[in-house]
Amino acid sequence: MRDVTKARQLLEDALKLDSDERAELAAELIESLDPETDDDAEAAWAAEIERRAARARSGEDPGTPWPEVRERLQRGLAKR
């Protein structure tokens, strides 16, 4: 079996998994691409995520409406 065929079969099998299993598989595959972790960076991202979540929960940062975000993304993609 050619490598492309193997990869296609693996993908088809993976897509049969439930969403939690697919998410776990995806995380493992991504991790395998760059197995070295930077603990300081991980801690900084965790702190930033918590800070942003706290601002959203408190109402301090109401976020940006999806239509506005989508438009901004589309403009950015159109410039490529």
mmCIF file of the N, C-alpha and C atoms, coordinates in Angstrom:
data_MODEL
# 
_entry.id   MODEL 
# 
loop_
_atom_site.group_PDB 
_atom_site.id 
_atom_site.type_symbol 
_atom_site.label_atom_id 
_atom_site.label_alt_id 
_atom_site.label_comp_id 
_atom_site.label_asym_id 
_atom_site.label_entity_id 
_atom_site.label_seq_id 
_atom_site.pdbx_PDB_ins_code 
_atom_site.Cartn_x 
_atom_site.Cartn_y 
_atom_site.Cartn_z 
_atom_site.occupancy 
_atom_site.B_iso_or_equiv 
_atom_site.pdbx_formal_charge 
_atom_site.auth_seq_id 
_atom_site.auth_comp_id 
_atom_site.auth_asym_id 
_atom_site.auth_atom_id 
_atom_site.pdbx_PDB_model_num 
ATOM 1   N N  . MET A 1 1  ? 0.846   -1.181 0.000  1.00 0.00 ? 1  MET A N  1 
ATOM 2   C CA . MET A 1 1  ? 0.000   0.000  0.000  1.00 0.00 ? 1  MET A CA 1 
ATOM 3   C C  . MET A 1 1  ? 0.889   1.242  0.000  1.00 0.00 ? 1  MET A C  1 
ATOM 4   N N  . ARG A 1 2  ? 0.641   2.157  -0.899 1.00 0.00 ? 2  ARG A N  1 
ATOM 5   C CA . ARG A 1 2  ? 1.410   3.398  -0.969 1.00 0.00 ? 2  ARG A CA 1 
ATOM 6   C C  . ARG A 1 2  ? 1.159   4.245  0.275  1.00 0.00 ? 2  ARG A C  1 
ATOM 7   N N  . ASP A 1 3  ? 2.102   5.132  0.590  1.00 0.00 ? 3  ASP A N  1 
ATOM 8   C CA . ASP A 1 3  ? 1.978   5.989  1.770  1.00 0.00 ? 3  ASP A CA 1 
ATOM 9   C C  . ASP A 1 3  ? 0.726   6.856  1.714  1.00 0.00 ? 3  ASP A C  1 
ATOM 10  N N  . VAL A 1 4  ? 0.400   7.386  0.529  1.00 0.00 ? 4  VAL A N  1 
ATOM 11  C CA . VAL A 1 4  ? -0.787  8.233  0.399  1.00 0.00 ? 4  VAL A CA 1 
ATOM 12  C C  . VAL A 1 4  ? -2.038  7.415  0.700  1.00 0.00 ? 4  VAL A C  1 
ATOM 13  N N  . THR A 1 5  ? -2.064  6.194  0.234  1.00 0.00 ? 5  THR A N  1 
ATOM 14  C CA . THR A 1 5  ? -3.211  5.323  0.486  1.00 0.00 ? 5  THR A CA 1 
ATOM 15  C C  . THR A 1 5  ? -3.303  5.002  1.980  1.00 0.00 ? 5  THR A C  1 
ATOM 16  N N  . LYS A 1 6  ? -2.162  4.765  2.614  1.00 0.00 ? 6  LYS A N  1 
ATOM 17  C CA . LYS A 1 6  ? -2.154  4.514  4.056  1.00 0.00 ? 6  LYS A CA 1 
ATOM 18  C C  . LYS A 1 6  ? -2.684  5.720  4.815  1.00 0.00 ? 6  LYS A C  1 
ATOM 19  N N  . ALA A 1 7  ? -2.222  6.879  4.425  1.00 0.00 ? 7  ALA A N  1 
ATOM 20  C CA . ALA A 1 7  ? -2.660  8.109  5.093  1.00 0.00 ? 7  ALA A CA 1 
ATOM 21  C C  . ALA A 1 7  ? -4.160  8.310  4.896  1.00 0.00 ? 7  ALA A C  1 
ATOM 22  N N  . ARG A 1 8  ? -4.651  8.069  3.698  1.00 0.00 ? 8  ARG A N  1 
ATOM 23  C CA . ARG A 1 8  ? -6.085  8.228  3.415  1.00 0.00 ? 8  ARG A CA 1 
ATOM 24  C C  . ARG A 1 8  ? -6.889  7.255  4.280  1.00 0.00 ? 8  ARG A C  1 
ATOM 25  N N  . GLN A 1 9  ? -6.419  6.005  4.400  1.00 0.00 ? 9  GLN A N  1 
ATOM 26  C CA . GLN A 1 9  ? -7.134  5.016  5.206  1.00 0.00 ? 9  GLN A CA 1 
ATOM 27  C C  . GLN A 1 9  ? -7.118  5.412  6.681  1.00 0.00 ? 9  GLN A C  1 
ATOM 28  N N  . LEU A 1 10 ? -5.976  5.911  7.155  1.00 0.00 ? 10 LEU A N  1 
ATOM 29  C CA . LEU A 1 10 ? -5.893  6.374  8.544  1.00 0.00 ? 10 LEU A CA 1 
ATOM 30  C C  . LEU A 1 10 ? -6.870  7.515  8.789  1.00 0.00 ? 10 LEU A C  1 
ATOM 31  N N  . LEU A 1 11 ? -6.941  8.450  7.835  1.00 0.00 ? 11 LEU A N  1 
ATOM 32  C CA . LEU A 1 11 ? -7.870  9.566  7.971  1.00 0.00 ? 11 LEU A CA 1 
ATOM 33  C C  . LEU A 1 11 ? -9.306  9.069  8.019  1.00 0.00 ? 11 LEU A C  1 
ATOM 34  N N  . GLU A 1 12 ? -9.649  8.171  7.124  1.00 0.00 ? 12 GLU A N  1 
ATOM 35  C CA . GLU A 1 12 ? -11.013 7.635  7.109  1.00 0.00 ? 12 GLU A CA 1 
ATOM 36  C C  . GLU A 1 12 ? -11.336 6.942  8.425  1.00 0.00 ? 12 GLU A C  1 
ATOM 37  N N  . ASP A 1 13 ? -10.382 6.173  8.960  1.00 0.00 ? 13 ASP A N  1 
ATOM 38  C CA . ASP A 1 13 ? -10.596 5.506  10.248 1.00 0.00 ? 13 ASP A CA 1 
ATOM 39  C C  . ASP A 1 13 ? -10.727 6.525  11.378 1.00 0.00 ? 13 ASP A C  1 
ATOM 40  N N  . ALA A 1 14 ? -9.878  7.557  11.343 1.00 0.00 ? 14 ALA A N  1 
ATOM 41  C CA . ALA A 1 14 ? -9.913  8.572  12.394 1.00 0.00 ? 14 ALA A CA 1 
ATOM 42  C C  . ALA A 1 14 ? -11.243 9.317  12.388 1.00 0.00 ? 14 ALA A C  1 
ATOM 43  N N  . LEU A 1 15 ? -11.780 9.570  11.225 1.00 0.00 ? 15 LEU A N  1 
ATOM 44  C CA . LEU A 1 15 ? -13.048 10.308 11.134 1.00 0.00 ? 15 LEU A CA 1 
ATOM 45  C C  . LEU A 1 15 ? -14.226 9.503  11.674 1.00 0.00 ? 15 LEU A C  1 
ATOM 46  N N  . LYS A 1 16 ? -14.036 8.223  11.873 1.00 0.00 ? 16 LYS A N  1 
ATOM 47  C CA . LYS A 1 16 ? -15.088 7.375  12.448 1.00 0.00 ? 16 LYS A CA 1 
ATOM 48  C C  . LYS A 1 16 ? -15.106 7.458  13.979 1.00 0.00 ? 16 LYS A C  1 
ATOM 49  N N  . LEU A 1 17 ? -14.060 8.037  14.557 1.00 0.00 ? 17 LEU A N  1 
ATOM 50  C CA . LEU A 1 17 ? -13.988 8.176  16.011 1.00 0.00 ? 17 LEU A CA 1 
ATOM 51  C C  . LEU A 1 17 ? -14.962 9.244  16.472 1.00 0.00 ? 17 LEU A C  1 
ATOM 52  N N  . ASP A 1 18 ? -15.340 9.179  17.767 1.00 0.00 ? 18 ASP A N  1 
ATOM 53  C CA . ASP A 1 18 ? -16.207 10.245 18.274 1.00 0.00 ? 18 ASP A CA 1 
ATOM 54  C C  . ASP A 1 18 ? -15.370 11.515 18.453 1.00 0.00 ? 18 ASP A C  1 
ATOM 55  N N  . SER A 1 19 ? -16.024 12.633 18.683 1.00 0.00 ? 19 SER A N  1 
ATOM 56  C CA . SER A 1 19 ? -15.329 13.925 18.682 1.00 0.00 ? 19 SER A CA 1 
ATOM 57  C C  . SER A 1 19 ? -14.238 14.010 19.751 1.00 0.00 ? 19 SER A C  1 
ATOM 58  N N  . ASP A 1 20 ? -14.465 13.440 20.927 1.00 0.00 ? 20 ASP A N  1 
ATOM 59  C CA . ASP A 1 20 ? -13.430 13.482 21.967 1.00 0.00 ? 20 ASP A CA 1 
ATOM 60  C C  . ASP A 1 20 ? -12.202 12.688 21.545 1.00 0.00 ? 20 ASP A C  1 
ATOM 61  N N  . GLU A 1 21 ? -12.415 11.526 20.937 1.00 0.00 ? 21 GLU A N  1 
ATOM 62  C CA . GLU A 1 21 ? -11.289 10.706 20.479 1.00 0.00 ? 21 GLU A CA 1 
ATOM 63  C C  . GLU A 1 21 ? -10.543 11.398 19.333 1.00 0.00 ? 21 GLU A C  1 
ATOM 64  N N  . ARG A 1 22 ? -11.279 12.051 18.438 1.00 0.00 ? 22 ARG A N  1 
ATOM 65  C CA . ARG A 1 22 ? -10.628 12.772 17.341 1.00 0.00 ? 22 ARG A CA 1 
ATOM 66  C C  . ARG A 1 22 ? -9.802  13.926 17.884 1.00 0.00 ? 22 ARG A C  1 
ATOM 67  N N  . ALA A 1 23 ? -10.340 14.638 18.867 1.00 0.00 ? 23 ALA A N  1 
ATOM 68  C CA . ALA A 1 23 ? -9.606  15.763 19.464 1.00 0.00 ? 23 ALA A CA 1 
ATOM 69  C C  . ALA A 1 23 ? -8.330  15.275 20.125 1.00 0.00 ? 23 ALA A C  1 
ATOM 70  N N  . GLU A 1 24 ? -8.415  14.170 20.843 1.00 0.00 ? 24 GLU A N  1 
ATOM 71  C CA . GLU A 1 24 ? -7.232  13.622 21.499 1.00 0.00 ? 24 GLU A CA 1 
ATOM 72  C C  . GLU A 1 24 ? -6.197  13.180 20.462 1.00 0.00 ? 24 GLU A C  1 
ATOM 73  N N  . LEU A 1 25 ? -6.656  12.525 19.402 1.00 0.00 ? 25 LEU A N  1 
ATOM 74  C CA . LEU A 1 25 ? -5.758  12.093 18.334 1.00 0.00 ? 25 LEU A CA 1 
ATOM 75  C C  . LEU A 1 25 ? -5.098  13.294 17.672 1.00 0.00 ? 25 LEU A C  1 
ATOM 76  N N  . ALA A 1 26 ? -5.881  14.330 17.385 1.00 0.00 ? 26 ALA A N  1 
ATOM 77  C CA . ALA A 1 26 ? -5.335  15.534 16.757 1.00 0.00 ? 26 ALA A CA 1 
ATOM 78  C C  . ALA A 1 26 ? -4.268  16.176 17.648 1.00 0.00 ? 26 ALA A C  1 
ATOM 79  N N  . ALA A 1 27 ? -4.541  16.252 18.937 1.00 0.00 ? 27 ALA A N  1 
ATOM 80  C CA . ALA A 1 27 ? -3.571  16.840 19.862 1.00 0.00 ? 27 ALA A CA 1 
ATOM 81  C C  . ALA A 1 27 ? -2.280  16.029 19.888 1.00 0.00 ? 27 ALA A C  1 
ATOM 82  N N  . GLU A 1 28 ? -2.405  14.722 19.875 1.00 0.00 ? 28 GLU A N  1 
ATOM 83  C CA . GLU A 1 28 ? -1.221  13.858 19.875 1.00 0.00 ? 28 GLU A CA 1 
ATOM 84  C C  . GLU A 1 28 ? -0.423  14.012 18.588 1.00 0.00 ? 28 GLU A C  1 
ATOM 85  N N  . LEU A 1 29 ? -1.124  14.101 17.458 1.00 0.00 ? 29 LEU A N  1 
ATOM 86  C CA . LEU A 1 29 ? -0.428  14.280 16.175 1.00 0.00 ? 29 LEU A CA 1 
ATOM 87  C C  . LEU A 1 29 ? 0.309   15.609 16.134 1.00 0.00 ? 29 LEU A C  1 
ATOM 88  N N  . ILE A 1 30 ? -0.349  16.665 16.597 1.00 0.00 ? 30 ILE A N  1 
ATOM 89  C CA . ILE A 1 30 ? 0.297   17.976 16.620 1.00 0.00 ? 30 ILE A CA 1 
ATOM 90  C C  . ILE A 1 30 ? 1.503   17.951 17.545 1.00 0.00 ? 30 ILE A C  1 
ATOM 91  N N  . GLU A 1 31 ? 1.349   17.346 18.691 1.00 0.00 ? 31 GLU A N  1 
ATOM 92  C CA . GLU A 1 31 ? 2.454   17.248 19.652 1.00 0.00 ? 31 GLU A CA 1 
ATOM 93  C C  . GLU A 1 31 ? 3.632   16.498 19.041 1.00 0.00 ? 31 GLU A C  1 
ATOM 94  N N  . SER A 1 32 ? 3.349   15.487 18.223 1.00 0.00 ? 32 SER A N  1 
ATOM 95  C CA . SER A 1 32 ? 4.431   14.692 17.632 1.00 0.00 ? 32 SER A CA 1 
ATOM 96  C C  . SER A 1 32 ? 5.250   15.502 16.630 1.00 0.00 ? 32 SER A C  1 
ATOM 97  N N  . LEU A 1 33 ? 4.710   16.589 16.112 1.00 0.00 ? 33 LEU A N  1 
ATOM 98  C CA . LEU A 1 33 ? 5.447   17.418 15.163 1.00 0.00 ? 33 LEU A CA 1 
ATOM 99  C C  . LEU A 1 33 ? 6.508   18.261 15.849 1.00 0.00 ? 33 LEU A C  1 
ATOM 100 N N  . ASP A 1 34 ? 6.276   18.623 17.093 1.00 0.00 ? 34 ASP A N  1 
ATOM 101 C CA . ASP A 1 34 ? 7.221   19.427 17.862 1.00 0.00 ? 34 ASP A CA 1 
ATOM 102 C C  . ASP A 1 34 ? 7.142   18.979 19.316 1.00 0.00 ? 34 ASP A C  1 
ATOM 103 N N  . PRO A 1 35 ? 7.792   17.843 19.624 1.00 0.00 ? 35 PRO A N  1 
ATOM 104 C CA . PRO A 1 35 ? 7.635   17.250 20.955 1.00 0.00 ? 35 PRO A CA 1 
ATOM 105 C C  . PRO A 1 35 ? 8.233   18.050 22.104 1.00 0.00 ? 35 PRO A C  1 
ATOM 106 N N  . GLU A 1 36 ? 9.143   18.980 21.820 1.00 0.00 ? 36 GLU A N  1 
ATOM 107 C CA . GLU A 1 36 ? 9.753   19.751 22.899 1.00 0.00 ? 36 GLU A CA 1 
ATOM 108 C C  . GLU A 1 36 ? 8.794   20.863 23.335 1.00 0.00 ? 36 GLU A C  1 
ATOM 109 N N  . THR A 1 37 ? 8.523   20.909 24.624 1.00 0.00 ? 37 THR A N  1 
ATOM 110 C CA . THR A 1 37 ? 7.637   21.951 25.136 1.00 0.00 ? 37 THR A CA 1 
ATOM 111 C C  . THR A 1 37 ? 8.442   22.980 25.909 1.00 0.00 ? 37 THR A C  1 
ATOM 112 N N  . ASP A 1 38 ? 7.966   24.170 25.879 1.00 0.00 ? 38 ASP A N  1 
ATOM 113 C CA . ASP A 1 38 ? 8.566   25.268 26.628 1.00 0.00 ? 38 ASP A CA 1 
ATOM 114 C C  . ASP A 1 38 ? 7.633   25.527 27.802 1.00 0.00 ? 38 ASP A C  1 
ATOM 115 N N  . ASP A 1 39 ? 8.023   25.045 28.974 1.00 0.00 ? 39 ASP A N  1 
ATOM 116 C CA . ASP A 1 39 ? 7.153   25.163 30.146 1.00 0.00 ? 39 ASP A CA 1 
ATOM 117 C C  . ASP A 1 39 ? 6.814   26.613 30.476 1.00 0.00 ? 39 ASP A C  1 
ATOM 118 N N  . ASP A 1 40 ? 7.765   27.526 30.275 1.00 0.00 ? 40 ASP A N  1 
ATOM 119 C CA . ASP A 1 40 ? 7.497   28.937 30.547 1.00 0.00 ? 40 ASP A CA 1 
ATOM 120 C C  . ASP A 1 40 ? 6.437   29.470 29.589 1.00 0.00 ? 40 ASP A C  1 
ATOM 121 N N  . ALA A 1 41 ? 6.538   29.082 28.319 1.00 0.00 ? 41 ALA A N  1 
ATOM 122 C CA . ALA A 1 41 ? 5.552   29.539 27.331 1.00 0.00 ? 41 ALA A CA 1 
ATOM 123 C C  . ALA A 1 41 ? 4.191   28.941 27.635 1.00 0.00 ? 41 ALA A C  1 
ATOM 124 N N  . GLU A 1 42 ? 4.160   27.665 28.008 1.00 0.00 ? 42 GLU A N  1 
ATOM 125 C CA . GLU A 1 42 ? 2.886   27.016 28.358 1.00 0.00 ? 42 GLU A CA 1 
ATOM 126 C C  . GLU A 1 42 ? 2.235   27.727 29.536 1.00 0.00 ? 42 GLU A C  1 
ATOM 127 N N  . ALA A 1 43 ? 3.021   28.060 30.541 1.00 0.00 ? 43 ALA A N  1 
ATOM 128 C CA . ALA A 1 43 ? 2.494   28.748 31.727 1.00 0.00 ? 43 ALA A CA 1 
ATOM 129 C C  . ALA A 1 43 ? 2.007   30.151 31.360 1.00 0.00 ? 43 ALA A C  1 
ATOM 130 N N  . ALA A 1 44 ? 2.751   30.830 30.499 1.00 0.00 ? 44 ALA A N  1 
ATOM 131 C CA . ALA A 1 44 ? 2.346   32.174 30.086 1.00 0.00 ? 44 ALA A CA 1 
ATOM 132 C C  . ALA A 1 44 ? 1.035   32.131 29.310 1.00 0.00 ? 44 ALA A C  1 
ATOM 133 N N  . TRP A 1 45 ? 0.888   31.143 28.401 1.00 0.00 ? 45 TRP A N  1 
ATOM 134 C CA . TRP A 1 45 ? -0.367  31.025 27.650 1.00 0.00 ? 45 TRP A CA 1 
ATOM 135 C C  . TRP A 1 45 ? -1.524  30.691 28.581 1.00 0.00 ? 45 TRP A C  1 
ATOM 136 N N  . ALA A 1 46 ? -1.303  29.807 29.536 1.00 0.00 ? 46 ALA A N  1 
ATOM 137 C CA . ALA A 1 46 ? -2.365  29.443 30.475 1.00 0.00 ? 46 ALA A CA 1 
ATOM 138 C C  . ALA A 1 46 ? -2.810  30.669 31.274 1.00 0.00 ? 46 ALA A C  1 
ATOM 139 N N  . ALA A 1 47 ? -1.852  31.476 31.713 1.00 0.00 ? 47 ALA A N  1 
ATOM 140 C CA . ALA A 1 47 ? -2.180  32.691 32.468 1.00 0.00 ? 47 ALA A CA 1 
ATOM 141 C C  . ALA A 1 47 ? -2.940  33.682 31.586 1.00 0.00 ? 47 ALA A C  1 
ATOM 142 N N  . GLU A 1 48 ? -2.521  33.818 30.332 1.00 0.00 ? 48 GLU A N  1 
ATOM 143 C CA . GLU A 1 48 ? -3.189  34.746 29.414 1.00 0.00 ? 48 GLU A CA 1 
ATOM 144 C C  . GLU A 1 48 ? -4.619  34.290 29.128 1.00 0.00 ? 48 GLU A C  1 
ATOM 145 N N  . ILE A 1 49 ? -4.797  33.004 28.920 1.00 0.00 ? 49 ILE A N  1 
ATOM 146 C CA . ILE A 1 49 ? -6.141  32.469 28.668 1.00 0.00 ? 49 ILE A CA 1 
ATOM 147 C C  . ILE A 1 49 ? -7.046  32.725 29.869 1.00 0.00 ? 49 ILE A C  1 
ATOM 148 N N  . GLU A 1 50 ? -6.515  32.486 31.062 1.00 0.00 ? 50 GLU A N  1 
ATOM 149 C CA . GLU A 1 50 ? -7.306  32.715 32.278 1.00 0.00 ? 50 GLU A CA 1 
ATOM 150 C C  . GLU A 1 50 ? -7.651  34.190 32.423 1.00 0.00 ? 50 GLU A C  1 
ATOM 151 N N  . ARG A 1 51 ? -6.690  35.091 32.140 1.00 0.00 ? 51 ARG A N  1 
ATOM 152 C CA . ARG A 1 51 ? -6.927  36.528 32.232 1.00 0.00 ? 51 ARG A CA 1 
ATOM 153 C C  . ARG A 1 51 ? -8.036  36.944 31.261 1.00 0.00 ? 51 ARG A C  1 
ATOM 154 N N  . ARG A 1 52 ? -7.961  36.448 30.023 1.00 0.00 ? 52 ARG A N  1 
ATOM 155 C CA . ARG A 1 52 ? -8.980  36.809 29.028 1.00 0.00 ? 52 ARG A CA 1 
ATOM 156 C C  . ARG A 1 52 ? -10.348 36.244 29.397 1.00 0.00 ? 52 ARG A C  1 
ATOM 157 N N  . ALA A 1 53 ? -10.363 35.020 29.906 1.00 0.00 ? 53 ALA A N  1 
ATOM 158 C CA . ALA A 1 53 ? -11.629 34.408 30.307 1.00 0.00 ? 53 ALA A CA 1 
ATOM 159 C C  . ALA A 1 53 ? -12.257 35.185 31.461 1.00 0.00 ? 53 ALA A C  1 
ATOM 160 N N  . ALA A 1 54 ? -11.446 35.606 32.415 1.00 0.00 ? 54 ALA A N  1 
ATOM 161 C CA . ALA A 1 54 ? -11.956 36.369 33.555 1.00 0.00 ? 54 ALA A CA 1 
ATOM 162 C C  . ALA A 1 54 ? -12.547 37.701 33.084 1.00 0.00 ? 54 ALA A C  1 
ATOM 163 N N  . ARG A 1 55 ? -11.882 38.367 32.134 1.00 0.00 ? 55 ARG A N  1 
ATOM 164 C CA . ARG A 1 55 ? -12.408 39.632 31.600 1.00 0.00 ? 55 ARG A CA 1 
ATOM 165 C C  . ARG A 1 55 ? -13.735 39.405 30.876 1.00 0.00 ? 55 ARG A C  1 
ATOM 166 N N  . ALA A 1 56 ? -13.833 38.318 30.151 1.00 0.00 ? 56 ALA A N  1 
ATOM 167 C CA . ALA A 1 56 ? -15.080 38.020 29.432 1.00 0.00 ? 56 ALA A CA 1 
ATOM 168 C C  . ALA A 1 56 ? -16.203 37.702 30.417 1.00 0.00 ? 56 ALA A C  1 
ATOM 169 N N  . ARG A 1 57 ? -15.894 36.896 31.442 1.00 0.00 ? 57 ARG A N  1 
ATOM 170 C CA . ARG A 1 57 ? -16.922 36.531 32.431 1.00 0.00 ? 57 ARG A CA 1 
ATOM 171 C C  . ARG A 1 57 ? -17.416 37.739 33.211 1.00 0.00 ? 57 ARG A C  1 
ATOM 172 N N  . SER A 1 58 ? -16.516 38.665 33.502 1.00 0.00 ? 58 SER A N  1 
ATOM 173 C CA . SER A 1 58 ? -16.892 39.835 34.308 1.00 0.00 ? 58 SER A CA 1 
ATOM 174 C C  . SER A 1 58 ? -17.649 40.883 33.487 1.00 0.00 ? 58 SER A C  1 
ATOM 175 N N  . GLY A 1 59 ? -17.591 40.752 32.167 1.00 0.00 ? 59 GLY A N  1 
ATOM 176 C CA . GLY A 1 59 ? -18.225 41.744 31.311 1.00 0.00 ? 59 GLY A CA 1 
ATOM 177 C C  . GLY A 1 59 ? -17.311 42.905 30.967 1.00 0.00 ? 59 GLY A C  1 
ATOM 178 N N  . GLU A 1 60 ? -16.101 42.904 31.541 1.00 0.00 ? 60 GLU A N  1 
ATOM 179 C CA . GLU A 1 60 ? -15.137 43.974 31.261 1.00 0.00 ? 60 GLU A CA 1 
ATOM 180 C C  . GLU A 1 60 ? -14.791 44.021 29.770 1.00 0.00 ? 60 GLU A C  1 
ATOM 181 N N  . ASP A 1 61 ? -14.728 42.850 29.147 1.00 0.00 ? 61 ASP A N  1 
ATOM 182 C CA . ASP A 1 61 ? -14.444 42.771 27.710 1.00 0.00 ? 61 ASP A CA 1 
ATOM 183 C C  . ASP A 1 61 ? -15.578 41.981 27.067 1.00 0.00 ? 61 ASP A C  1 
ATOM 184 N N  . PRO A 1 62 ? -16.527 42.668 26.442 1.00 0.00 ? 62 PRO A N  1 
ATOM 185 C CA . PRO A 1 62 ? -17.685 41.981 25.875 1.00 0.00 ? 62 PRO A CA 1 
ATOM 186 C C  . PRO A 1 62 ? -17.372 41.210 24.603 1.00 0.00 ? 62 PRO A C  1 
ATOM 187 N N  . GLY A 1 63 ? -16.152 41.344 24.088 1.00 0.00 ? 63 GLY A N  1 
ATOM 188 C CA . GLY A 1 63 ? -15.790 40.637 22.870 1.00 0.00 ? 63 GLY A CA 1 
ATOM 189 C C  . GLY A 1 63 ? -16.192 41.417 21.627 1.00 0.00 ? 63 GLY A C  1 
ATOM 190 N N  . THR A 1 64 ? -16.046 40.758 20.492 1.00 0.00 ? 64 THR A N  1 
ATOM 191 C CA . THR A 1 64 ? -16.367 41.369 19.205 1.00 0.00 ? 64 THR A CA 1 
ATOM 192 C C  . THR A 1 64 ? -17.425 40.516 18.532 1.00 0.00 ? 64 THR A C  1 
ATOM 193 N N  . PRO A 1 65 ? -18.460 41.116 18.010 1.00 0.00 ? 65 PRO A N  1 
ATOM 194 C CA . PRO A 1 65 ? -19.504 40.331 17.342 1.00 0.00 ? 65 PRO A CA 1 
ATOM 195 C C  . PRO A 1 65 ? -18.934 39.524 16.168 1.00 0.00 ? 65 PRO A C  1 
ATOM 196 N N  . TRP A 1 66 ? -19.431 38.301 16.014 1.00 0.00 ? 66 TRP A N  1 
ATOM 197 C CA . TRP A 1 66 ? -18.947 37.404 14.977 1.00 0.00 ? 66 TRP A CA 1 
ATOM 198 C C  . TRP A 1 66 ? -18.986 38.025 13.576 1.00 0.00 ? 66 TRP A C  1 
ATOM 199 N N  . PRO A 1 67 ? -20.047 38.712 13.163 1.00 0.00 ? 67 PRO A N  1 
ATOM 200 C CA . PRO A 1 67 ? -20.035 39.289 11.810 1.00 0.00 ? 67 PRO A CA 1 
ATOM 201 C C  . PRO A 1 67 ? -18.854 40.237 11.581 1.00 0.00 ? 67 PRO A C  1 
ATOM 202 N N  . GLU A 1 68 ? -18.502 40.994 12.606 1.00 0.00 ? 68 GLU A N  1 
ATOM 203 C CA . GLU A 1 68 ? -17.370 41.913 12.490 1.00 0.00 ? 68 GLU A CA 1 
ATOM 204 C C  . GLU A 1 68 ? -16.053 41.152 12.363 1.00 0.00 ? 68 GLU A C  1 
ATOM 205 N N  . VAL A 1 69 ? -15.888 40.116 13.166 1.00 0.00 ? 69 VAL A N  1 
ATOM 206 C CA . VAL A 1 69 ? -14.674 39.288 13.105 1.00 0.00 ? 69 VAL A CA 1 
ATOM 207 C C  . VAL A 1 69 ? -14.575 38.610 11.745 1.00 0.00 ? 69 VAL A C  1 
ATOM 208 N N  . ARG A 1 70 ? -15.679 38.052 11.279 1.00 0.00 ? 70 ARG A N  1 
ATOM 209 C CA . ARG A 1 70 ? -15.695 37.357 9.987  1.00 0.00 ? 70 ARG A CA 1 
ATOM 210 C C  . ARG A 1 70 ? -15.301 38.311 8.863  1.00 0.00 ? 70 ARG A C  1 
ATOM 211 N N  . GLU A 1 71 ? -15.848 39.523 8.879  1.00 0.00 ? 71 GLU A N  1 
ATOM 212 C CA . GLU A 1 71 ? -15.514 40.514 7.853  1.00 0.00 ? 71 GLU A CA 1 
ATOM 213 C C  . GLU A 1 71 ? -14.030 40.857 7.880  1.00 0.00 ? 71 GLU A C  1 
ATOM 214 N N  . ARG A 1 72 ? -13.492 41.047 9.077  1.00 0.00 ? 72 ARG A N  1 
ATOM 215 C CA . ARG A 1 72 ? -12.067 41.368 9.209  1.00 0.00 ? 72 ARG A CA 1 
ATOM 216 C C  . ARG A 1 72 ? -11.205 40.225 8.672  1.00 0.00 ? 72 ARG A C  1 
ATOM 217 N N  . LEU A 1 73 ? -11.589 38.993 8.981  1.00 0.00 ? 73 LEU A N  1 
ATOM 218 C CA . LEU A 1 73 ? -10.850 37.832 8.468  1.00 0.00 ? 73 LEU A CA 1 
ATOM 219 C C  . LEU A 1 73 ? -10.939 37.747 6.947  1.00 0.00 ? 73 LEU A C  1 
ATOM 220 N N  . GLN A 1 74 ? -12.117 37.969 6.406  1.00 0.00 ? 74 GLN A N  1 
ATOM 221 C CA . GLN A 1 74 ? -12.283 37.908 4.960  1.00 0.00 ? 74 GLN A CA 1 
ATOM 222 C C  . GLN A 1 74 ? -11.454 38.978 4.262  1.00 0.00 ? 74 GLN A C  1 
ATOM 223 N N  . ARG A 1 75 ? -11.400 40.178 4.823  1.00 0.00 ? 75 ARG A N  1 
ATOM 224 C CA . ARG A 1 75 ? -10.570 41.244 4.238  1.00 0.00 ? 75 ARG A CA 1 
ATOM 225 C C  . ARG A 1 75 ? -9.103  40.849 4.263  1.00 0.00 ? 75 ARG A C  1 
ATOM 226 N N  . GLY A 1 76 ? -8.689  40.271 5.376  1.00 0.00 ? 76 GLY A N  1 
ATOM 227 C CA . GLY A 1 76 ? -7.292  39.839 5.480  1.00 0.00 ? 76 GLY A CA 1 
ATOM 228 C C  . GLY A 1 76 ? -6.942  38.746 4.484  1.00 0.00 ? 76 GLY A C  1 
ATOM 229 N N  . LEU A 1 77 ? -7.849  37.800 4.311  1.00 0.00 ? 77 LEU A N  1 
ATOM 230 C CA . LEU A 1 77 ? -7.606  36.728 3.351  1.00 0.00 ? 77 LEU A CA 1 
ATOM 231 C C  . LEU A 1 77 ? -7.603  37.250 1.921  1.00 0.00 ? 77 LEU A C  1 
ATOM 232 N N  . ALA A 1 78 ? -8.434  38.226 1.640  1.00 0.00 ? 78 ALA A N  1 
ATOM 233 C CA . ALA A 1 78 ? -8.504  38.789 0.291  1.00 0.00 ? 78 ALA A CA 1 
ATOM 234 C C  . ALA A 1 78 ? -7.197  39.491 -0.091 1.00 0.00 ? 78 ALA A C  1 
ATOM 235 N N  . LYS A 1 79 ? -6.454  39.965 0.895  1.00 0.00 ? 79 LYS A N  1 
ATOM 236 C CA . LYS A 1 79 ? -5.189  40.659 0.624  1.00 0.00 ? 79 LYS A CA 1 
ATOM 237 C C  . LYS A 1 79 ? -4.056  39.696 0.289  1.00 0.00 ? 79 LYS A C  1 
ATOM 238 N N  . ARG A 1 80 ? -4.247  38.429 0.509  1.00 0.00 ? 80 ARG A N  1 
ATOM 239 C CA . ARG A 1 80 ? -3.186  37.448 0.253  1.00 0.00 ? 80 ARG A CA 1 
ATOM 240 C C  . ARG A 1 80 ? -3.031  37.146 -1.195 1.00 0.00 ? 80 ARG A C  1 
# 
